[in-house]
């Protein structure tokens, strides 16, 4: 699945919408998308995904 996504294209756009002035630095786009995919595939909530 990782080879199907053009990570560099999305990373720049994702980084542009995050700001350290608003809160903690954002995780990488790859980590954020990976977490959403895991959450969806397993049908679990936010807390379970973080664990």
C-alpha positions as CSV (number, residue, x, y, z in Angstrom):
1,X,0.0,0.0,0.0
2,X,2.9,2.4,0.8
3,X,4.1,2.3,-2.8
4,X,0.7,3.4,-4.1
5,X,1.0,6.8,-2.4
6,X,3.1,9.7,-3.6
7,X,4.3,10.8,-0.1
8,X,6.4,13.8,-1.1
9,X,3.4,15.4,-2.9
10,X,1.2,15.3,0.1
11,X,3.9,16.0,2.8
12,X,4.4,19.6,1.6
13,X,0.7,20.4,1.6
14,X,0.2,18.7,4.9
15,X,3.2,20.6,6.5
16,X,1.9,23.9,5.1
17,X,-1.4,23.7,7.1
18,X,0.3,22.9,10.5
19,X,1.8,25.5,12.7
20,X,3.9,25.1,15.9
21,X,2.4,28.4,17.1
22,X,-1.0,26.7,17.4
23,X,0.2,23.6,19.3
24,X,2.6,20.8,19.2
25,X,4.4,20.1,16.0
26,X,2.4,17.8,13.6
27,X,3.4,14.3,13.0
28,X,4.4,13.4,9.4
29,X,1.7,13.0,6.8
30,X,2.7,9.4,6.4
31,X,2.1,8.7,10.1
32,X,-1.2,10.6,10.2
33,X,-2.5,8.8,7.1
34,X,-1.3,5.5,8.4
35,X,-3.1,6.0,11.7
36,X,-6.3,6.8,9.8
37,X,-6.0,3.7,7.7
38,X,-5.3,1.5,10.7
39,X,-8.3,3.0,12.5
40,X,-10.6,2.4,9.6
41,X,-9.4,-1.1,8.8
42,X,-9.7,-2.2,12.4
43,X,-12.9,-0.3,13.1
44,X,-11.5,1.2,16.3
45,X,-11.7,4.6,18.0
46,X,-9.0,7.3,18.5
47,X,-7.9,6.0,21.9
48,X,-7.4,2.4,20.6
49,X,-5.5,3.7,17.6
50,X,-3.1,5.6,19.8
51,X,-2.6,2.6,22.0
